């Protein structure tokens, strides 16, 4: 961001005699600023949203650093109901100044995510992550079809010392210029602690007993692996590795006090643009070796009665949740197959038209958690998982995404993900259990899913 534009913009702004007002300065930047800002460790906690190669409908690629506003919540009733009300004041008091040629720049947006379930005691490694946490970044680089744009947000009370702001800008420009692009290198593994197959099989058999008893029809238990590496883990390097192998997945990172939730997920939870809403049903899968021809596996998956039942449960649940709120809903009659390097999934993209505009977090509250990550009926499934899973899952399979002042936004399901801190990484993977599921097969499926993050770790 050029000091000349900033000086000119600051000169036109009069300090306001009240708090909670903000100024956003937006200018064009080099595309490399996205990776350089993400790689910088000196501008504050980072957030990354990178859907490039997936679907432009998920919005711009965004990398943020530093925190102007952080909104956290322990879960309202209904869930995700408090934060939309609280951020209204922030957006209402935010004035944006754009340099010439920035008509296509995305507006300022909150970025973050939430835990799978609210009010659940957290395992120690997740203690720094709230049930819900969204930040308005101080620095942001965004990539769109119209180019690259940098946004810097300051509080109105900071305008009284413009010299200090210009010094901060100069320092930030230097930091970004010196930051390397996303690095990719291999790491050595010191140790790994995993759930033994028999202990997992016992959990799956317990789930099958609940299904046989008629309490639930589907459950999605999660398995955790704890990796310790010889060297500290660079979470941005994990995003870069995931981007090279899983280009058709949305990559994300949410950092909190030296801890980072990182992932490359294939599943869109919801995309909202005006009254248009889009979501995915992604359930039913088979493991795949990277060199394996996906065509025979795809036919096998489509012919699998167990996987089709698992997928249909998700489709039916989404239809039931969205129908009352939509004037129209488009759902494929038969699922497609989504091919990834390590898996093939049954996939049904779903589109609808809302009767009235709804905040993205309202729709997240409506859809999360889907049967693809919890089970059905939802409330019974979540309760069973919280009581019986071998480890707390924290933010794994929770919603991750962004929303802006206009009410547009996008969220994905935090799958194929891990929590990293210094040399430690906790990896998670789940498997859908329905009547007829085989515990050993479900264990093999979670192994295939875990491979996405072992690749991202570089081990």
N, C-alpha and C positions, 0 to 999 in steps of 0.2 A: 504494500500500500504506500503510495507516494506522499511524502510530507506536505507537498504543495496542496494536494486535494484536502488533506486533513486540516491544515491551517485555514484554508478558505472556508471549509464547512464549520469549523469551530468558531470562526469569527462571526458567523451568521446566527449562532445559537445564543440565546439569552438564558442564563442560569435561572432555574425555577425555585421558588421558595418552599418547595415541598419535597419529601422523600419519595422513593419508589418511582422515579422517573428516569428514563434511559434514553441514550442516543446511540443509534446504530449507524456506522459509517461503512458504506459498501463501495468497492471499486473492483475493477478487473485485476486479475493477477495471472501469473504463469501457471499452467496446469501442474507443474512440478510442486507448487505450493501445497497441494493436497498431501502428498507423501511426506514432504519435508515438515509440515506442521504436525502430522501424525507421528513422525519419528522424533520430534523434539521432546525432551524430558524436562525442559526448563520453563515452560509456560503454564504449567498446572496440569491438573488431571485431564485425561483425554477421553474423547468419545469418537467412534468411527461408525459410519453407516455407509456401506459400499455395495450397492446392488448392480454394479456394472457387469454386463454379460448375462444378467438374469432377466430383467424386465424394467424398461424405463418407467413403467407405471408405478414402480415403487419409489419414485422420486429421485432427486439428485444424490450423487455421492457426496458425503459431507464428513469432514474431519474437524473436530473442535478441540480446543485446549483452554484451560482456565475456566473458572466458574463465576458468572455474574450473579445468577440466582440458582439456588438449589431447592427444589421442592421434594420433600419426603413425606411419606404417610405410612401409617401402620394399618391401613385398610378401613375405608368407610363402609357404610351399608346403603346402597349396594357398593361393591368394591369399585375403585377408581372414580368415585363420585366427587371427592373433595378437591383433587388437584385441578381439574378443569375450572372450578370456581376460583381457586386461588390464583391461577396464572392469568385470569382475565385482567386483574389489576396491573400486572406486569406489562401485558400487551397494550393495555389502554394507555399506559404512560410511556410507551416506546415510540420515539420519533426516528424515522430512518432518513438519512441523507445519502443519496446515490450519486456517484460520479457519472459523467457522460458515458453512454454506451452500456449502461447496466440494467436496461429494461428487462432483460431475461434472467436477472439474478433471482434466486429464491429468497423469500422473506426470512427473517430470523425465526428460529424454531427451537423448541425444547427437544432434547434428546435423552434417552434413558431406557428404563425397563422396570421389571417387577419380578417378584418371586412367584414360583408356581402356586403356592398357597399362602394365605395371610394368617397371621396370628399363630404360626407354628414355631416352636423353639428352634433356633438355628444351630447347626453344627458350628464349632469354633471358627472354621475357615470362612464362614459366611457372615460373621458378626458385623463386618463393616458395611454390609449391604442391607438397606432398608427393604421393607416389603414392597415399597414403590419409591423410585428415585428418578427424577428428571432434572436436567441442568440446562440452563441457557448459557452456551459457551461464550467466553470473552472474545476468543479468536476463533474464526471458522473459515475454512476453505471449502468451496462447493464446486462440483463439476456438473455441468449440464450440457445439453445439446447446443446451447447458445454460447458456451465458453466456460472459463473458470473465473470465480468471483471470491474475493476476500471480504469478510465482515468483521468489524471490531465494535464491540458494545461497551459503553462506559456509563457510569451513573452520572446523573445531572450534577450532583454535588462535586464531582471531580472536575467539572469545567472551570471552577474557580482558579485552578492551577494548570493553565494550558501548557506551560513550559514543562511541567512534570509529565503530562500526557505525551508531548512530543518526544521527550526522552524515552518514555516507555515504548513508543512506536519505533524509535530508532533501535533500541535494544532488541525488540521483538523481530524487527526486520533482519538484524544481524544473526540472531539465534536461528531463524528459519533458513537464512542463506547458508549457514554453516552445518545445518542438520543434514545427515545423509538421507538418501531415499531408503525405502523399506528394504531391510537387509534379509537375505536368505542364506542360512548356513546350517550345517548339521550340528547336533548336540549329543553329548555322551550321557547315557543313562546310568545313574548310580544304583537305584533300586526301584522296585515296583511292588506295590501291595494291591492285590486284587481279591475280588469275591470268589472263593472256591466254587467250582462248578456244582458240587453237591449242595452247598448252602443256597446257591441260586435255585437249583432244582427244587429244594424244599419250599422256597418262597413261591415258586410257580405252582407247585402242587397245592399249596395253601390257597392260592388264587383260584385254581380250578375247583377246589372244594366250595369256595364261596359262590362260584358260578353255578355249580351243580345244585347248590342249595336254593338258587333262585334269587339271591340277594342282589346280584349284579349280573350283567350279561357279558361285560368286557372289563378287563383291568390292564393297566400298563405299568408294571413295576419297572424300577430303574436300578441299574447296576453302576457302581462307582469304582474307578481305578485311581490309585494314588501313585504318581510318578515323582521321583526325586532325581534331578539332573546334576551333573557335575559342575555346571556353571549356572549363573542366574539366567532366568528365562526373559527374553525380550518379547513382550506381548504383541508389539507391532510386527515383529518378524513372524510371529505365528499367523497374523492376518495376511502377511505377504505370501507365506507358504500356502495357506489355504486358498488364496487367490490364484496361485499358479495351477493347482490341481482341481479345485472345485469352483470353476469359473461360473457355473450355472447356479451357484448358491449365493445368498446374501451374506457378506462378511460383516461382522460387527465387533465392537470393543466398547466396554464401559469400564472406566478406571475409577477406583476409589482407594486413596491412601496406599499406594504401592501394590494394590491388588487389582486384577483385571479379569472381567468376564469376557471371554473371547469365543467366537464361534463362526461357523459357515453353514447356515441352515438352508435346506431346500424348501421350507414350508412358509408360505405367506399366511399370516393370520387375518389381516384386513388391510385394505387400501381404500381410503375415502377421498373423493374429489367432488366437492359440492354434494349433490344427492346420489352420486354414483358410488356403489360399494362393490368390492371384489374380495373374494376369499378363496381358500384352497381346501379341498378334502384330500389329505395325503395319508393313506393308511393301507397296510398290506404290502409286504416287501419280501424280497429274496436276496441273500448275499451274492455278490458278484466280484470275481477277481478282475483287476484292472485290464488285463489282456483278453478277458472272456467276451465272446460274441454275445451281445445283449439280446439278439433276436430270439433264440430258443428260450432263454430265461423269461423274456417278456410273454411268450406264448404260455409257458408254464405258469407264470403268475396270473395271467388272465383266466386260466383254466382252474386255478386253485379255489375250491369251494370255501376253504377256511379263510383265505385272504380276501375273497370277494365279500364274505359276510362281515369281516372286520372293516373293510372299506365302506360297505353300505351303511353300517352303524354310524359312521362319521357323516356321510352324506345326509342321512335321515335327520340326524341331530341338528346339523347346520340349517337344513330346510325348515325344521320346526322353530328354530331360534329366529331366523330372519323373516319368515313369511309374514308375521303380524306387522312388521315394520316396513315392508316393501310393497310397492305397487306392481312390481314384476320381478321375477327371479328366473335366471337361466341356469339350468343344471344339466350336464350331459347325461344322456340315457345310459351310456356305458363308460366306465373309466378309461383313461389313457394310461400309458406307461411312461413314467419319468425315469430316465436312465442316468445314473451317477457312476463315478469310477468304482465305487465299492458296493453299490446296491441298485436294485430296480424297485420302483415304488408304483403302486396304483395311485392315480392322480385324477381328480375331477376339479377343474377350475370353475368357480361359481361367480356369477355376476348378478347384481340387483340394482334396483332403483328405489331409493328411500322415499317414503311418504313425506317425511320432514327431515331437514338436516339434523344430524346428530354428531356430537363431538367424537373423534376417533376413539377416545378412551371409553365413551359410552358403549361403542360397538365392541371394544376389547372386553368390557365387562360382560357383554351379552354372549360373546363367543368363547371366551377363555374360562376354563380349559376345555378344549374339544375332546371328544372321545378318542381322538388319535393319540393324545398324550396322557389321558387320565382313565377313561373308561366310560361306561354308561350303566345305570343312570349316574349323572355327573356327581351329585352331592354324595351319594353312597360310595362311589368309586374314590373320590378325593379323600373321604374320611377313612376308607380302608387303607389307602396308600400311606397316608400320614401315620396311621397306627402300625403298619406292618412292614414298610420298606426298611431295608437294612441300614440305610444312611439317609439323612436329610438331603434333599436335592437342591435346596437354595433357589437360585434363579434359573437353574436348568429347566427347560421347557416352559419358562415364563415368557411373557411378551416383551419384545425389544423393538424400539422404533422411535418415531418423531411425530410432532404435530406443530402447526403454526397458528398464527393469530386468526387466519381465515377459516379455521376448522378443518383444513386438509391435513392428512397425515398417512403414515403407513407403519404397520407392525408385522413382524415375523415371529415365529415360535422359536425360542432359544434352544434349538436342537443342535446336535453335532458341536458341542460346546464344552468349555472347561473353565475352571477358575485357576488363575496362576498367581503366585506370590513368591518372589525371589527364586529359589531353586525348586519350588514345589508346584505341582500341577495336579488338580483333581478333575478327572475326566468322567463323563456321564453318558449313559446310553440306556434306552428303554426298549421294551418289546411288548406288543399287544398280545394279551392272552385271552382267548375265547375258548368255548367248548371244543375239544379236540386238539388243543395246542400241545406240542411236545416240549417238555422243559429243555432237553438238550438242543433242539432246534432253535429255541428262543435264545439260549445262551450263545449259540453260534451267530445268531442275528445281531446280538449286542456287540459281539467281538468285531463283526464287520463294521458296525456303526462307530465303534471306538477308533477304528483305524483312521477315520477322518481327522481326528485330533492328534493321534500319534504322528501322523504325517505333518500336521501343522506344527507340532513340537520340534520336528526334525530329528526324531530318534529312530 
